[in-house]
């Protein structure tokens, strides 16, 4: 089992979760059908997000310092080892929480 952090922009929370190593759990945790991932720090910590999140109506967003733009939907934070496998993030939970903000979205 691996530690991970789950960002929920609807509830505006970040919580610690357990990742079992099965990539199918990423779909469940992020509530998506297709995910993509981006790195946000020099430790290869990775954010998994809905690849189609920008196409969904009434979407909520979050921003992580170290990545240049807001991300849509839920995000799952995992680390990446030298073999490309998902592991616990290098950044600690408390330090990670300080990097997350939830932008206020204004409707037109």
C-alpha positions as CSV (number, residue, x, y, z in Angstrom):
1,X,0.0,0.0,0.0
2,X,1.2,3.5,-0.8
3,X,0.3,6.8,0.7
4,X,-1.3,9.4,-1.6
5,X,-3.1,12.7,-1.4
6,X,-6.5,13.4,-2.9
7,X,-7.5,16.9,-3.8
8,X,-11.2,17.6,-4.1
9,X,-12.0,21.0,-5.5
10,X,-15.8,20.7,-4.7
11,X,-15.2,20.3,-1.0
12,X,-12.0,22.3,-1.2
13,X,-10.1,19.7,0.7
14,X,-6.9,17.7,0.5
15,X,-6.9,14.3,2.4
16,X,-4.5,11.4,2.8
17,X,-5.6,8.2,1.1
18,X,-4.1,4.8,0.5
19,X,-3.3,3.7,-3.1
20,X,-3.2,-0.1,-3.6
21,X,-0.9,0.0,-6.7
22,X,-3.7,-0.9,-9.1
23,X,-4.0,1.9,-11.7
24,X,-7.7,1.2,-11.9
25,X,-8.0,2.7,-8.4
26,X,-6.8,6.1,-9.9
27,X,-10.0,6.2,-12.0
28,X,-12.1,5.6,-8.9
29,X,-10.4,8.1,-6.7
30,X,-10.4,10.8,-9.4
31,X,-13.9,10.1,-10.6
32,X,-12.8,9.9,-14.3
33,X,-12.7,7.6,-17.3
34,X,-9.4,8.8,-18.7
35,X,-6.5,10.3,-16.7
36,X,-3.4,12.2,-17.4
37,X,-0.5,13.1,-15.1
38,X,1.8,16.1,-14.6
39,X,4.8,16.6,-12.5
40,X,5.0,19.6,-10.2
41,X,8.3,19.4,-8.4
42,X,11.9,18.2,-8.7
43,X,11.1,15.0,-6.9
44,X,8.9,13.6,-9.7
45,X,5.8,13.8,-7.5
46,X,2.9,13.5,-9.9
47,X,-0.7,14.8,-10.1
48,X,-3.2,12.5,-11.8
49,X,-6.2,14.3,-13.1
50,X,-9.2,13.8,-15.4
51,X,-7.9,14.1,-19.0
52,X,-11.3,15.2,-20.1
53,X,-12.0,17.5,-17.1
54,X,-12.0,20.7,-19.1
55,X,-14.9,19.4,-21.2
56,X,-17.2,18.9,-18.3
57,X,-19.8,21.6,-17.3
58,X,-19.8,23.1,-13.9
59,X,-16.2,21.9,-13.3
60,X,-14.3,22.9,-10.2
61,X,-10.5,23.6,-10.3
62,X,-7.5,23.6,-8.0
63,X,-3.9,24.9,-8.4
64,X,-0.7,23.4,-7.1
65,X,2.3,25.7,-6.7
66,X,5.0,24.5,-9.1
67,X,2.5,23.7,-11.9
68,X,1.7,26.7,-14.2
69,X,-2.1,26.4,-14.5
70,X,-5.2,25.3,-12.6
71,X,-6.3,21.7,-13.0
72,X,-9.9,20.5,-13.4
73,X,-11.6,18.0,-11.2
74,X,-10.1,15.8,-8.5
75,X,-6.4,15.2,-8.3
76,X,-4.4,12.3,-6.9
77,X,-0.8,12.9,-5.8
78,X,1.7,10.1,-6.0
79,X,5.4,9.9,-6.3
80,X,7.3,8.2,-9.1
81,X,10.4,5.9,-8.6
82,X,13.3,5.4,-11.1
83,X,11.4,2.6,-12.8
84,X,8.3,4.8,-13.4
85,X,6.2,3.0,-10.8
86,X,3.9,5.0,-8.5
87,X,5.1,5.3,-4.9
88,X,4.3,7.5,-2.0
89,X,5.0,11.2,-2.7
90,X,8.4,12.6,-1.6
91,X,6.7,15.8,-0.4
92,X,5.0,15.5,3.0
93,X,1.3,15.9,3.5
94,X,1.5,19.1,5.5
95,X,4.0,20.7,3.1
96,X,1.9,19.7,0.1
97,X,-1.3,21.2,1.6
98,X,0.5,24.6,1.7
99,X,0.9,24.4,-2.1
100,X,-2.8,23.9,-3.0
101,X,-5.2,26.7,-3.6
102,X,-8.8,26.7,-5.0
103,X,-9.4,29.5,-7.4
104,X,-12.8,31.2,-7.4
105,X,-14.5,30.6,-10.7
106,X,-16.9,33.3,-12.0
107,X,-19.8,32.4,-14.3
108,X,-20.4,34.6,-17.3
